[in-house]
Amino acid sequence: TERALWSEKLFTETTIEVNSYSNDVMPRGRSAMELLPETTLGNFFNRQHRETSTVQFIESASGTAHGWGGMHLYKAGIDLLYNRFSGYSQSRPVLIRRSDGTLARRLDFTSAQTAQLENSTDVALYAQDRIQPGDRWYTEFGARLDRDGVLGRVNVTPRVGVAFLLNKDGSSVIRSGYGLFFERTPSTAGVFTQY
């Protein structure tokens, strides 16, 4: 993270974050997985290896200005997230048994190892403005535009809020707000049909 103070009224922040994860799911033996109403027997039916890496870049600018309605505290920025998911999976049969041990159903999967791959880039633009007409209250307006890289969907999310300070030191405040929020779709959702 790098922060820069350009003037008394303008501040920027740049963040770059890189992560890499590797996960393995391995059964502890070769016994078939058996599902009964009372318990589960055997070993887990699926073996997986997953590698996920992300690179994120966030740039924001914040500042203050005197203008219409009083003091403005504004912030705007961009958030880019590149995500890569790769892995493989192999499943063995699952036996579903009744309480008396008789076989109710058998689930068979393809015996071949399947590969999963998903590359996605999420992009978000955001802006907000806090208008403070006086010492005892302020209101905030903002919006965020997101493109979900896994689903290819674009979401627009408005936000608005207001705060009233009940005393001058600000220790008692009444706040109210409204906003819409969307979580990023995990890359595992993008590869779900590849298992």
N, C-alpha and C positions, 0 to 999 in steps of 0.2 A: 504494500500500500504506500502510495506517495501522496502527500498533501502539499498544496501550494496556496499561499496567501498572495494574491495578485494586487490587491489594494485593500483599503479599509472596508470595502463593500463587496469584494468578490473573492471567493474561496473555491478551489477545485480539489477533487479527490479521485485518484486513479487506483484501482485494485485489479491485480491479476492473480488468479488462484488456479493451481494445477493439482489434480488428484488422480491417483491410480489405485485400483482395488483388484484383488484376485481372490476368488472364492471357489472352494471345492465342496461338493456334497457327495459323500461316499458311504454306502452301506457298510455295516460292520461284519457282514458275512454274506453267504450265498443263499440262505433260506428265503423262500418266497414270503412276501408280505401277506398276512392273513388278517382280514377285518372281521371281527365278531361284534355283536351288540354290546358285549361286556368289556372287551379288551382288544388290543392289537398284538399280533404275534409275528414272529419272523423278523426279517430285516427290511429296511426301507427299499422301495421298489425302483428308485431312480438314482442314477449317478450323473453328476453335472460338474462342469468346470466353467466358470464365468470370469471374464476380465472386463472391467469398466474403467474408462478414463474420462476425465472432464477437464476442459480449459475454459475458464470464465474471465471475462473482461468487463469491468464496470467503470464508467466515467460519469461523474456528476459535478455540477456547478451550483453553488449556493451563493446567495447574496442578499443585500438589503437595498431598499430604495424608498424614498418618500414620494408619494404620489396620491392619486385619487383614493380617498377613503382613509388615508393615514399611512402608517409605516407598513411596508411590504417586506416579507421574508420569503424569498422564492428559492425553488430548487428544481433542477431539470437534469435528466441524464439518460444514459443508454446502458443496457445490460445484455451482453452476448454470452451465451453458454453453448459450447460444442460438447457433445456427449457421444462416446463410442462404446458399444456393448458388443462383445463377441464371446462365443462359448460353444460348448457342445453338451449333448444330453443323450442318455441311453436308459431306457426303461425295461423292466422285467415284469412278468405277469403279477397281477394282484388277485388274490382269492378272497371272495366275500362269502362268509359262512354264517349259517343260522346258529342259534344258541346251542343246538344239539350237535354241532360240528359238521352237519351236512353242507355240501357246497350249494350256495344259492346262485352265485354268478362268478364268472372268471373274466377278468379284463386282460386282454392281450394287446400289446403294443408292437409296433414294428421292431424287429430285432436290430435293425441298423441304427448306428449312431447318427443323430441329427445335429446339424450345425445351426447356430443362431447368430445373426449379425444385424445391428441397427446403428446407423449414424444419424444424428439429428443436431440441428442448430436452433436454439430458442433465441428470439430477439424481443427485447422490451424497450419501449420509450416511455418516459414518465415526466410529469411536470406537476408542480403544486405551488400555491401561493397562499401565504398566511397574511391576512390583512388585519392590522391592529389599529382601530380608530382612536382608542384611548388606553389608559393604564389598566382598566379592569375587565376588558373582554377582547376577544379576537375570533375571527372566523377563518376557516381553511377550505380551499377548493383545490381539487387535483384530479388527475386522470392518468391512466396507464393503458398503453396499447401493447398487447402481447401476441406474439406468434408462437404457437406451440409446435415445435419441430417434429414431434412424434405423430401428432394427429393432423398437422397442417392447418390447424384452426386458428383464427384470429379472434381475440377477445378484447373488448373495450370495457374498462372498469372505472367508473367515476367514484369519487370520494368527496365528502363534504363534512365539515365538523365545526363546532362552535364551543367556546369555553368562556365561563364567567367566573372571575375571581371574586370571592366573597369578602376577602380582606386584602389589604395592600401587600402583605408579604407573600401572598399566593399559597399559603398553606391549606386554604379551603377553596376548592374549585368545583364547579358544576360543569361537566362536559357532556356533550351529545355529539353523535356522529352517525354517518351512514356510508357504506362502501360495499362494493362487490369485489370479491377476491377469487382468483383461480389458481390452483396449484399446478406446478409443472407436471406433465405426464411422465412417469418413470419409463426409462428405456425398456424395462422388462415387459411393459404393456405392448410395446411395439414389436417384440419378438414372440409374443404369446402364441401366435398361430404357427410359428416355426418349430415348436417343440414336438 
